[in-house]
Structure formats: structure tokens, C-alpha cells
Amino acid sequence: MTEIRRMNTDELLQFYKIHTIVFNMRRDYSKEENQKIDPLEHPAHWAWGAFENGKLLAGTFDIDFLMRFDGHSVKMSGIGGVGTLPEARKGGYMRRIFEKLLPQAYENGYVFSNLTPFSHDFYRKFGYEIACARKRVSISTGDLCGIKQEGQFIHIQPGDDTSLLAEVHSAYIENINHGIHRDYWPDNRAWKRFTQNDSCSTGIFVYLWKDEKGKARSYIKYQDVAEDGEHNMNVTELAFIDRKGLYGALGIVSGLSAQYKNFKWLMPAFIDPFDFTGDSWSVEMNIVPRDMTRVVNVRAALEKMRRPCCEGEYVIEVEDANIVANNGRYLVEFSPQGTRVSSAKKDADIRCDIRVLSQLVTGYRTLENALYSRQSGLEVYGSIETLKNVFTLRPQHITEYF
């Protein structure tokens, strides 16, 4: 008998053992110290499992996040740790988990769900679509020497006060869709994990940058990575409150140009790395479609999304095969005072499936751009100028890895 449900604490250890198999991880669970589960790291109620006659065969974490969306903070389900034992593959266990997980996410007040896919097509079956690309850049550190080191860099080590890091991060994500609050979890857990690495033993460094007046404007986290006999500075996170903060943090590179050959960063797509250099011949860049999203609650997303400064309305028809409550036509009326969403009987101005809607609502692509997509699922019947003003491009960055 197949049972799909959330796990209990006693079952988490078995789920971690499955991860060693499906993710090629190695950990000796015969040792007592490796059998201890931190209930704050991944609470049991975050884990979903598929059980066959009591045996755990597949599972995923459904992590509770608070995310920024067009100036609002909304609940987001972060999907991670998806895994099925080899002998249970092709059994449809993960499909059955999502069939229960997604409607429950709707009932629990989530507005979005995000994940990093092993296969984009696999998750499209559950309504997810690419909605947050990044730029993977590599730049010779010598070409960044024009950005002078100014202000003050403060080395943050395990146990240090993280309040200024949190202040910078909150300002950074304020107007970035998919930015995730780090103060949402209890006991400062997110920041403790962010600063947990000892620099001497790991080569991972966190530096806070203050301007000449002592104001914290940015921070940078990077790792010393050796490749082909050369050392590179691999940036894992760079957050800033404004332009001055961005270039303040980048100023650390010039002082380390003799130590590192290349500066590498999987950076948000709304920044142009060609702005960092004079001659840009050393800049290597490619687009990484790293993250996917899906709208969990259509009505809530339409109510909270950015609206034009004028008055107007449109009718949108949405198809969602996984969350039945989202299906239907919505009349969206907007004005400078706010947005009102109600059920509509009028003919639709636009019809789309949940995947296309997820890209449009979050501002990953414009309506004009979406109309060129090879994917089906979008038709526009009227009010084209209104719709162009509604579905606009906005900055994206999923700021956590899960």
C-alpha cells in the first residue's frame, strides 16, 4: 500500500540516507554522531515522503520561506532534496507527492513555490517554469583593478555579530523578486549558517564593507578555489544597498589580484558585468537557467503584483492542472489605490497556463517576449496595451540555495 504524507522526526534519518544514494553523497551513518538530527536544520514537518508498506522510497523537503514579491513579503515553498531510491524510479512516487503537496501549499497560504531542477521538463509537469536566470561570469582580476579599494572591509568570522549583514541583505532584497528573508527563521539560524565557515580551514571568507562615513553598504562572500594550478576567487554571494555598495564590495578584488587569477560569480541577471571593467575582453559570460518557480495562489499573486500607475482592468483566464482552485477567469481592476481581483464572467483578454503566468507575474519576461515562446499556453485576445503595461520586466534573484 502506498502512503503519501509528511514525515515524522524518526523518519528523517532514513531520508538523509536516501540522499547519500541519489546525490552521490558519502556519510557514515553507522557512527552515532552522524545519527543525530538537528530539528532546527530541517524540521520533520518540512519533509514529504512516499511509503510503500511502511518503507520510505522517495521524498522531498517543502521548506517554509518568506519571499519578496513586488514590494510585498509573501509565503514561499522551497522544494529541495528531491530523491527516489533507484529501485523505485519510474514508479510515479514523486508525482504523487506533488499531487498532495501543491494543493496543501495553497491551503496553507503559500503564494509561490521555487526550486532548482535536475530537469526542467520534469518539473514543468507540476506547473513550474524557468523564472530566474543568472549570469555565470569570469573576469581576470587584473581587469578589475580600476575599481579602487576604499572605505573599510571587516572580516566576519563564526560567532561574530551579523546584524549589519542582515541590515544590508534586507535592503538588497527589498525590490528584488524572489529575494528571501533571512530573519524569518528562529534563533538567527540563517545567518549562523551563512557565517559558519572558518576562513583558515575552508578558504571561505565573508567581508562587510563600510563607506568612508562608517555606513554598512555591502558584503561579499567568496571562496578560494584552485583550478588547473591557479587560484580563483569564487563569489557565492554579494549583496549591496546601492551602486556605491556594489563597487565598494568589488573593490576588494584589486587588493587580491596577485593572489587570484580570475574573479568568478554566478550573479543576478539584472547586473551587467561589462560595467565592471574598462577593456572587457577577459569577460566570459553565459546564462544559467538555474531556478524555476510556480504561482501557488493565483488570486493572491495577481492582487500583490506590481500595477501600472493609472487605472485599468483586464480579464485573465488561468489553467492549472495541479491546483484546481486556481482554475478560472479573474477580473483584475487596478488603480493608484490598489488592486482588486474577483471572479469574472466576461470574456478573457488573455488566457495562459500556470507556467506562463508564473513567468509573467514575477516579471521574468514581458508579455511581448512571452509571445515568442516555443511553449504553448498563451493567447491574447484584447486589451494588448493594458497587458503590456501590466506584465513588465522586474529584477529577479533567488537569494538562497535549497
C-alpha positions in Angstrom: 0.0 0.0 0.0 1.3 3.4 -1.0 1.1 6.2 1.6 1.9 9.9 0.8 2.4 12.1 3.9 4.7 14.4 5.9 7.4 12.6 7.8 8.0 12.4 11.5 11.3 13.1 13.2 12.2 9.4 13.4 12.0 9.1 9.7 14.3 11.9 8.8 17.4 9.8 9.3 16.2 7.4 6.6 15.6 10.3 4.3 19.1 11.6 4.8 20.4 8.0 4.0 18.5 8.1 0.7 20.3 11.4 -0.1 23.7 9.6 0.1 22.5 7.3 -2.7 20.6 9.7 -5.0 23.1 12.6 -4.7 26.3 10.6 -4.6 27.0 11.9 -1.1 29.0 10.0 1.5 28.4 9.9 5.2 28.9 7.0 7.6 25.6 6.6 9.4 26.9 3.7 11.5 28.6 6.3 13.7 26.5 7.6 16.5 27.4 11.3 15.9 26.1 11.1 12.3 22.7 9.8 13.5 21.8 13.0 15.4 19.2 15.2 13.6 19.1 18.9 14.2 15.3 19.7 14.4 16.0 23.3 13.5 18.0 22.5 10.4 15.2 20.7 8.7 12.1 20.2 10.9 10.3 16.9 10.2 7.1 18.7 9.0 9.0 20.1 6.1 9.6 16.6 4.7 7.2 14.7 2.5 7.6 11.0 1.8 6.2 8.2 -0.3 6.0 5.0 1.7 5.3 1.5 0.3 4.3 -0.9 3.0 5.9 1.3 5.5 9.3 1.7 3.7 10.4 5.2 2.6 11.1 5.1 -1.1 11.0 8.8 -2.1 10.8 12.2 -0.6 11.4 15.9 -0.7 11.7 18.9 1.6 9.0 21.5 1.4 10.8 24.4 3.1 9.0 27.4 4.6 10.4 30.7 3.3 9.3 34.3 3.3 10.0 35.9 -0.1 9.9 39.4 -1.6 7.5 40.0 -4.5 6.8 43.4 -6.0 7.4 45.2 -2.7 5.5 42.6 -0.5 6.6 39.7 1.7 4.8 36.5 0.8 5.0 32.9 1.8 7.0 30.7 -0.5 7.5 26.9 -0.5 11.1 26.0 -1.3 11.4 22.5 -2.8 14.7 20.7 -2.1 16.3 17.3 -1.5 14.0 15.6 -4.1 15.1 12.0 -4.3 13.8 8.5 -5.1 15.6 5.2 -4.5 17.0 3.6 -7.7 14.7 0.6 -7.3 11.6 2.8 -7.0 12.3 5.0 -10.1 9.5 5.3 -12.7 7.0 4.4 -10.0 5.3 7.8 -10.0 6.1 8.4 -6.4 7.3 12.0 -6.8 4.3 12.8 -9.0 2.0 11.6 -6.2 3.9 13.6 -3.6 3.4 16.8 -5.7 -0.3 16.0 -6.2 -0.7 16.3 -2.4 2.0 18.9 -1.6 0.8 21.6 -4.0 -2.9 21.8 -3.0 -1.8 21.8 0.6 0.6 24.6 -0.1 -2.4 26.6 -1.4 -4.5 25.8 1.7 -1.6 26.8 3.9 -1.3 30.3 2.4 1.7 30.0 0.1 1.8 32.3 -2.9 4.8 30.8 -4.7 6.9 27.7 -4.8 10.5 27.7 -6.0 13.1 25.0 -6.8 16.4 24.3 -8.5 15.6 21.5 -11.1 17.6 18.4 -12.1 15.4 18.5 -15.2 13.3 21.5 -16.3 10.9 19.3 -18.3 10.3 17.1 -15.2 9.0 20.0 -13.1 7.0 21.5 -15.9 4.6 18.7 -15.3 3.8 20.2 -12.0 3.4 23.8 -13.2 7.0 25.1 -12.6 8.8 27.2 -15.2 12.1 29.0 -15.5 11.7 32.4 -13.8 15.1 33.4 -12.5 18.2 33.1 -14.7 21.7 34.0 -13.6 24.9 35.1 -15.3 28.0 33.0 -14.7 30.9 35.4 -15.2 34.7 35.0 -15.2 36.8 38.1 -15.3 40.6 38.5 -15.0 41.2 40.1 -11.6 43.7 42.4 -13.3 40.9 43.9 -15.3 39.1 44.9 -12.1 41.9 46.9 -10.7 40.2 50.1 -11.9 37.8 49.6 -9.0 39.8 51.0 -6.2 39.6 49.7 -2.7 38.1 52.3 -0.5 36.2 52.5 2.8 36.7 49.7 5.3 36.4 45.9 5.0 35.5 43.9 8.1 36.3 40.2 8.2 33.2 38.4 9.6 34.0 35.1 11.3 31.9 32.4 13.1 30.2 33.8 16.2 30.6 37.5 15.1 27.6 39.9 15.2 25.6 39.5 12.0 23.2 42.4 12.4 24.9 44.7 9.8 25.0 41.8 7.3 21.2 41.4 7.9 20.7 45.1 7.5 22.4 45.1 4.1 20.6 42.0 3.0 17.2 43.3 3.9 17.9 46.5 1.9 19.2 44.4 -1.0 16.1 42.2 -1.4 13.6 45.0 -0.8 12.8 45.4 -4.5 14.0 42.1 -5.9 11.5 39.4 -6.7 12.4 36.0 -5.1 14.7 37.6 -2.5 14.3 35.6 0.6 14.2 37.0 4.2 16.9 35.6 6.4 15.2 36.8 9.6 12.2 34.6 9.1 13.6 31.5 10.7 14.1 31.5 14.5 17.4 31.8 16.5 19.2 33.7 13.8 19.6 30.3 12.2 20.1 31.5 8.6 22.9 34.0 9.5 24.7 31.5 11.7 24.8 29.1 8.8 25.9 31.8 6.4 28.9 32.7 8.6 29.7 29.2 10.0 32.9 28.6 8.0 36.3 29.2 9.5 38.4 31.0 6.8 41.7 29.4 7.7 40.4 25.8 7.3 37.9 26.3 4.5 39.2 29.2 2.4 35.7 30.8 2.6 35.6 34.5 3.5 32.9 36.9 4.5 33.7 40.7 4.4 31.3 43.5 5.3 32.1 46.8 3.5 31.5 50.2 5.1 31.9 53.5 3.3 34.1 56.5 4.4 31.4 57.6 6.9 31.1 54.1 8.5 27.8 53.1 6.9 27.5 49.4 6.0 26.6 49.3 2.3 27.5 45.8 1.1 29.1 42.5 1.9 30.9 39.8 -0.2 31.3 36.1 0.5 33.9 34.2 -1.6 35.9 31.0 -1.7 39.4 30.3 -2.7 39.1 27.6 -5.4 42.1 26.1 -7.2 41.6 25.1 -10.8 44.3 23.9 -13.2 47.0 25.1 -10.8 45.6 28.6 -10.5 43.7 30.2 -7.6 40.4 31.8 -8.4 38.0 34.0 -6.3 34.6 32.3 -6.5 31.9 34.7 -5.2 29.0 32.9 -3.7 27.1 36.0 -2.5 27.4 39.7 -3.0 24.7 42.0 -1.5 24.5 45.8 -1.7 22.2 48.6 -0.8 23.1 50.8 -3.8 25.6 51.4 -6.6 28.2 52.7 -4.2 27.8 49.5 -2.1 28.2 47.3 -5.2 31.5 48.9 -6.2 32.7 49.2 -2.7 32.5 45.4 -2.3 34.1 44.8 -5.7 37.0 47.0 -4.5 38.4 44.1 -2.6 39.4 42.3 -5.8 42.1 44.8 -6.7 43.9 44.2 -3.5 43.9 40.4 -4.2 44.7 40.5 -7.9 48.2 39.0 -7.2 46.6 36.2 -5.2 43.7 35.2 -7.6 43.8 34.8 -11.4 40.1 35.2 -12.0 37.0 36.6 -10.4 34.0 34.3 -10.8 30.4 34.9 -9.8 27.1 33.3 -10.5 25.5 36.8 -10.4 21.9 38.1 -10.7 20.9 38.8 -14.3 19.9 42.4 -13.7 23.6 43.5 -13.3 25.8 44.0 -16.3 29.4 42.7 -15.7 30.7 44.8 -18.6 30.2 47.8 -16.3 33.0 46.4 -14.0 35.9 46.8 -16.5 37.4 49.2 -19.0 38.5 46.8 -21.7 36.2 43.8 -21.4 38.0 41.2 -23.5 38.6 39.0 -20.5 34.9 38.8 -19.5 33.4 35.4 -20.1 29.7 35.1 -19.5 27.0 32.6 -20.0 23.3 32.5 -18.9 22.4 29.8 -16.4 18.7 28.9 -16.2 19.2 27.8 -12.6 15.8 28.3 -10.9 12.1 27.6 -11.5 9.0 29.0 -9.9 5.3 28.5 -9.9 2.4 30.5 -8.7 0.6 28.6 -5.9 -2.2 31.1 -5.3 -3.2 32.9 -8.5 -5.6 35.4 -6.8 -3.1 36.4 -4.2 -0.3 36.8 -6.8 -2.5 39.0 -9.0 -3.5 41.1 -6.1 0.0 41.8 -4.9 1.9 42.1 -8.2 3.1 45.4 -9.4 0.4 47.5 -11.1 0.6 50.5 -13.6 0.2 53.9 -12.1 -3.0 54.6 -14.0 -6.5 53.0 -13.7 -7.5 50.0 -15.8 -8.7 46.4 -15.8 -8.3 43.1 -17.7 -9.7 39.6 -17.5 -7.3 36.7 -17.4 -8.2 33.0 -17.7 -5.8 30.6 -16.0 -5.4 26.8 -16.3 -3.7 24.9 -13.5 -3.7 21.1 -13.7 -2.2 20.6 -10.3 -4.1 23.2 -8.1 -7.8 23.1 -9.2 -8.7 26.1 -7.0 -6.6 28.3 -9.4 -8.6 27.5 -12.5 -11.0 30.1 -13.9 -11.3 33.7 -15.1 -10.3 36.6 -13.0 -11.2 40.3 -13.3 -8.3 42.4 -12.2 -9.1 46.0 -11.6 -6.2 48.3 -10.7 -5.7 52.0 -9.7 -3.2 54.0 -7.8 -5.0 53.0 -4.6 -4.6 49.2 -5.1 -5.7 46.1 -7.0 -9.0 44.2 -6.7 -9.3 40.7 -8.0 -12.7 38.9 -8.4 -14.2 36.1 -10.4 -15.1 37.1 -13.9 -17.9 36.2 -16.3 -16.6 38.5 -19.1 -14.6 37.1 -22.0 -10.9 36.8 -21.3 -8.4 39.3 -22.6 -5.6 36.8 -22.0 -5.5 33.1 -21.4 -2.5 31.2 -20.1 -1.5 28.2 -18.2 0.2 28.3 -14.8 3.7 28.1 -16.2 3.4 31.1 -18.5 1.6 33.0 -15.7 4.4 32.3 -13.3 6.9 33.9 -15.7 4.7 36.9 -16.4 3.6 37.6 -12.8 7.1 37.6 -11.4 8.5 39.8 -14.1 10.9 37.3 -15.5 9.7 38.2 -19.0 7.5 40.7 -20.7 4.3 39.8 -22.5 5.8 40.7 -25.9 8.7 38.3 -25.1 6.5 35.5 -23.9 4.5 35.6 -27.2 7.7 34.4 -28.9 8.0 31.3 -26.7 8.0 27.9 -28.3 5.9 26.7 -25.3 2.2 26.7 -25.9 -0.1 28.0 -23.2 -0.6 31.7 -24.0 -3.2 33.5 -26.1 -4.0 37.2 -26.1 -7.5 38.3 -27.3 -7.7 42.0 -26.4 -6.5 44.9 -24.2 -3.0 44.4 -25.5 -1.7 47.8 -24.4 -3.0 47.4 -20.9 -1.5 43.9 -20.7 1.9 45.2 -21.9 1.8 47.8 -19.1 0.9 45.1 -16.5 3.3 42.4 -17.4 6.7 44.1 -17.3 10.3 43.1 -16.6 11.5 43.3 -13.0 14.7 42.4 -11.2 14.9 38.7 -10.1 17.3 36.9 -7.7 16.5 33.8 -5.7 19.0 34.5 -2.9 19.0 31.1 -1.2 20.1 27.6 -2.2 17.8 24.8 -1.2 
